[in-house]
């Protein structure tokens, strides 16, 4: 029996054009960037900022087919810390392509003048940076394939390079590449990865990118678990839906974005994002307060018999311990 009311978007999706191309249409992206953008699209002045999803892996097929069958719509269940959940039907994903069958469509979309931002959630490992040397690994087999086969890319680097070549040829103008992955100075990492690839493949394109592409840093935060088959069943029962691609997440959300966009951007600050000149202070705060506290609370919590963070934090002994650690040992030393 359904217990949750669904908050449905009210904008006309037919009036929304894609201004963002996103690689990696996974759960975190759908609980974070798409959540904020769907809220923003309620403002008719922002209707040039719909999202076009690019799924390029063979293993993306089940999610691609589920989302395609639902016209890009899905539900997001935001789990309230008081036990009351908020459910949203989101509509920001107005186009969706799967590279295995629609490679040309993705490449041409990058060259489309309406697309002014490429966003990424390809995971930390997806940037192909060596942990030992900090350098982009040109000998990765898929990367090596893409360096040679410009019209048949397998990686995000190959797709972006070929799409940007077409963008240059059509005169579509500058573009921003915005990482939304959970790693420090993610824009710097994205820049190192994409520029290393393009410099090895096409020096002329690399020179164009130096003048016409920006890579803002951003800090992202929202706990979003994988959705297992039993979760799909549970969420549909709770929400009275028949959603084959639901997502659930915590009620906390944070997105801090360096305001360095080459061709304009959505007014994400109107829906809770924080635009800044430098994300460093926010990253320091998150690493020191959040990540350190998570590590700290795990030891006494485990010994007390807790196996989940939320249960442990309802124990006043644990909460006091973490609060004192933050107030005494951390906060005074965070610039």
Buried (B, 14 or more C-beta within 10 A) or exposed (E): EEEBEBBEBEBEBEEBBBBBBBBBBBBBBBBBBBBBBBBBBBBEEBBBBBBBBBBBBEEBEEBBEBBBEBEBBBBBBBBEEEEEBBBBBBBBBBBBBBBBEBBEBBBBBBBBEBBBBBBBBBEEEBBBBEEEEEEBBBEBEEBEBBBEEBEEBBBBBBBBBBBBBBBBEEEBEBBBBBBBBBBBBBBBBBBBBBBBBBBBBBEEBBEBBEEBBBBBBBBBBBBBBEBEEEBBEBBBEBBEBEBBBBBBBBBEBBBBBBEBBBBEBBEBBEBEBBBBEEBBEBBBBBEBBBEBBEEBBEEBBEEEEBEEBEEBBEBEEBEEBBEEBBEEEBEEEEE
